[in-house]
């Protein structure tokens, strides 16, 4: 199963440590796409994000104050709904011990 993780790191609620731990956990049962993890391997950043979104079977939205205001997160969720992908929302503070 391909899992797309939508988030924003602009407010500090979500950081690389949290995303790395989440990637590790999701990798046990699925193929996660987390842009911050994949970024060094991507030639065309925005296109890669959109392609991963189109290929995903599930979207995990990490909710934080910044994600609620992010135009990119809004676009990812909008497209996910158009594609009829299930969306799981998780409060980013749940992973506070992973920071």
HUTAUR-V856364 format. One record per backbone hydrogen bond with DSSP energy under -1.0 kcal/mol. CO is the residue of the C=O (numbers start at 1). NH is the residue of the N-H. E is the energy in kcal/mol with one decimal. If there is no record, write none. Layout:
co: <CO,CO>
nh: <NH,NH>
e: <E,E>
This chain:
co: <1,2,2,3,4,6,15,16,17,18,19,20,21,22,23,25,26,26,31,33,34,34,35,38,39,44,45,46,47,48,49,50,51,52,58,59,60,61,63,64,70,71,72,73,74,75,76,77,78,79,80,81,86,88,90,91,92,93,95,96>
nh: <31,57,58,33,60,62,19,20,21,22,23,24,25,26,27,28,29,30,3,5,37,38,39,41,42,48,49,50,51,52,53,54,55,56,4,88,6,90,92,68,74,75,76,77,78,79,80,81,82,83,85,84,59,61,63,94,95,96,98,99>
e: <-3.2,-3.2,-1.3,-2.9,-3.0,-2.8,-2.5,-2.8,-2.3,-2.6,-2.6,-2.3,-2.2,-3.0,-2.3,-1.0,-1.5,-2.0,-1.8,-2.4,-1.4,-2.3,-2.5,-2.1,-1.6,-2.6,-2.1,-2.3,-2.7,-2.4,-2.1,-2.3,-1.8,-1.1,-2.7,-3.0,-2.9,-2.9,-2.8,-1.9,-2.3,-2.4,-2.7,-2.5,-2.7,-2.9,-2.2,-2.3,-2.2,-2.4,-2.9,-1.2,-2.6,-3.3,-2.9,-2.3,-1.3,-1.8,-2.3,-1.2>
